[in-house]
Amino acid sequence: MIELDVALKIKSFDLDVAFENGDGITALFGPSGSGKSLTLTLIAGLMRPDRGIIKLDDRVLVDRKRGIFIAPHRRRIGVVFQDSHLFPHLSVRQNLRFGRWFAPRGERAIDFDSVVEILAIGKLLPRHPAKLSGGERQRVAIGRALLCGPRLLLFDEPLAALDMERKLDILPLIERLRDEFAVPIVYVSHAIEEVARLANKIVVLDAGRVKAIGGPGEVFGALGGGSAWSRFDRISLLKMKVCGQNAAYGLTELRHPAGTVWLAGPAGPLGGQVRIIVKATDVVLAARPPHDLSLRSSLCGQIGSIEKDGPLAAVEIVLEGEGRLYAVTTRHALDELGLDRGARLFALIKTSALDERQVAAMPRGS
Amino acid sequence: MGDLSPAEWTAIWLSLRIAIAATIASLPFGILVSYALARWRFPGKTLLNAAVHLPLVMPPVVTGFLLLVLFGRKGVFGAFLANIGIVLSFRWTGAAVACAVMGFPLMVRAMRLSFEAIDRRLEQAAGTLGANRMWTFFLVSVPLALPGIIAGAILAFARALGEFGATITFVANIPGETQTIASAIYSYTQVPGGDANAMRLTIVSIAISFAALVASEIVQRRAGKILANLE
């Protein structure tokens, strides 16, 4: 576990953060320029904080007061950089083995072949990084960091430079690594979907300060209104059960005590639990059970609260059973439908807005 | 143009030997100094940089004279070295030292540029993978700077082949010991009727320089090709 409480001033930017990570993936989330990557740089030891303490599994890495600063190569913290930073003069195999060579004997617990297999990079081993695509490069970089047998992995926006399809290839790999190798990960990203899908714990940074810490459900539900994120970024996370598949139409049926959601695409084995991410802007509200609509996914609940913001309103819906769903609609629509706090309603979700991207296998321990 | 005399052959071999020795001996220092100038921050960096470049701008005779003062038998270092059995003045080894000093700035300039061109984040990545500074230097920095290192070495070699002023001042012009192609040509031009001999050695000199350039081109192109595959 990493624990830190550090401050650093660079020119006009002032970073002052304190948090500890949880099991699995902890996300550092925030807009660009919020200090996420800088925080990672401090953890990795590539910069020194002006003040503070960093501890990894009770080993003090940095303590400015006591004059302790452990060099990066002694920290055993693997880093996956945004643009991979593979060594151009070494083959993929040599890149992967680079860190292994320096790992202390007896700490090379992570098996080379299984990492290569999970990341599907077996065919790339003899090649040089220049001959790889962006997605391949990033998979190799993940393998390289993992194979040095780290106590902690840092991911610095590893998918930011990739297109959506590559992201979809790599996200499940990161989930598998998280579950199979049990190395804690601190994951920096400003992509809300990535973070919501991967992380157990989210540390929200804004302008160099921690704004919120918590599980994805709590943190993302509370975002919005006046913060650096627009209301359009507000999302909800719902636990659902995979109940059926409609092979003819390629749909998956997900159940929640409040209703059924249809997903365009696969979502794991029948009976499995998944977490879906619903953007507030993809939710439509209806006062009565709808008819003659193309929308097929509907959840019922009660309005918990309404937050008005100019012409729009953010509505919090307390779903039957458990969970909360956020919707953005116009104030006008709410008034015409006569919806107010406590009103029962149906929340409709566009199936076309939900596909694999929005579905995460439940992380261990959540 | 006729056959070369034994004395001329001696001058040619001596020139090559001196140039090769000068290049090889200065290579480790050149790599270290250029890396330090490219990457480290330390007090006196500007001074070191100036000192390295001094032979490039000073008259070669001045460099040669300073070497004589410092490394001559009675010089500060020369006396010490003579004490442990190393004599540089008026020996071919002294000529190699003079050539090394004269070629050093060229070597460092080329190498420093290529060290500076390496993405620092690659070196940082090596650090996060557990490599200390020394390993990072040998496994990442040096291989990536290789084209520049080769270019620097070849520049220094070419400079050594052509060195005249500092060499003749420091180690004189002793046939068989310190007489290089350049100083042999100079000698021939000082005696009546030596022009033909001077011309023969001039042609040899051109041939060697040309071969060195072609070789450097081939080596660099290869290194460039390897690196192009990597980028």
HADDOCK unambig.tbl for C-alpha pairs under 7 A between the chains (distance, minus, plus):
assign (segid A and resid 44 and name CA) (segid B and resid 128 and name CA) 6.93 0.50 0.50
assign (segid A and resid 72 and name CA) (segid B and resid 127 and name CA) 5.71 0.50 0.50
assign (segid A and resid 72 and name CA) (segid B and resid 128 and name CA) 5.40 0.50 0.50
assign (segid A and resid 73 and name CA) (segid B and resid 127 and name CA) 4.73 0.50 0.50
assign (segid A and resid 73 and name CA) (segid B and resid 128 and name CA) 5.23 0.50 0.50
assign (segid A and resid 73 and name CA) (segid B and resid 129 and name CA) 6.36 0.50 0.50
assign (segid A and resid 73 and name CA) (segid B and resid 130 and name CA) 3.91 0.50 0.50
assign (segid A and resid 73 and name CA) (segid B and resid 131 and name CA) 5.58 0.50 0.50
assign (segid A and resid 73 and name CA) (segid B and resid 132 and name CA) 5.79 0.50 0.50
assign (segid A and resid 74 and name CA) (segid B and resid 130 and name CA) 6.23 0.50 0.50
assign (segid A and resid 76 and name CA) (segid B and resid 130 and name CA) 6.78 0.50 0.50
assign (segid A and resid 77 and name CA) (segid B and resid 128 and name CA) 6.42 0.50 0.50
assign (segid A and resid 78 and name CA) (segid B and resid 128 and name CA) 5.91 0.50 0.50
assign (segid A and resid 78 and name CA) (segid B and resid 129 and name CA) 6.29 0.50 0.50
assign (segid A and resid 79 and name CA) (segid B and resid 128 and name CA) 6.52 0.50 0.50
assign (segid A and resid 85 and name CA) (segid B and resid 121 and name CA) 6.97 0.50 0.50
assign (segid A and resid 85 and name CA) (segid B and resid 122 and name CA) 5.69 0.50 0.50
assign (segid A and resid 85 and name CA) (segid B and resid 125 and name CA) 6.81 0.50 0.50
assign (segid A and resid 87 and name CA) (segid B and resid 122 and name CA) 6.68 0.50 0.50
assign (segid A and resid 88 and name CA) (segid B and resid 230 and name CA) 4.77 0.50 0.50
assign (segid A and resid 88 and name CA) (segid B and resid 231 and name CA) 6.18 0.50 0.50
assign (segid A and resid 89 and name CA) (segid B and resid 144 and name CA) 6.83 0.50 0.50
assign (segid A and resid 89 and name CA) (segid B and resid 230 and name CA) 5.76 0.50 0.50
assign (segid A and resid 99 and name CA) (segid B and resid 129 and name CA) 4.55 0.50 0.50
assign (segid A and resid 99 and name CA) (segid B and resid 130 and name CA) 5.96 0.50 0.50
assign (segid A and resid 102 and name CA) (segid B and resid 130 and name CA) 5.40 0.50 0.50
assign (segid A and resid 102 and name CA) (segid B and resid 131 and name CA) 6.33 0.50 0.50
assign (segid A and resid 103 and name CA) (segid B and resid 130 and name CA) 6.79 0.50 0.50
assign (segid A and resid 128 and name CA) (segid B and resid 230 and name CA) 6.21 0.50 0.50
assign (segid A and resid 129 and name CA) (segid B and resid 230 and name CA) 6.47 0.50 0.50
assign (segid A and resid 130 and name CA) (segid B and resid 229 and name CA) 6.29 0.50 0.50
assign (segid A and resid 130 and name CA) (segid B and resid 230 and name CA) 4.89 0.50 0.50
assign (segid A and resid 130 and name CA) (segid B and resid 231 and name CA) 5.14 0.50 0.50
assign (segid A and resid 145 and name CA) (segid B and resid 129 and name CA) 6.82 0.50 0.50
assign (segid A and resid 148 and name CA) (segid B and resid 129 and name CA) 6.15 0.50 0.50
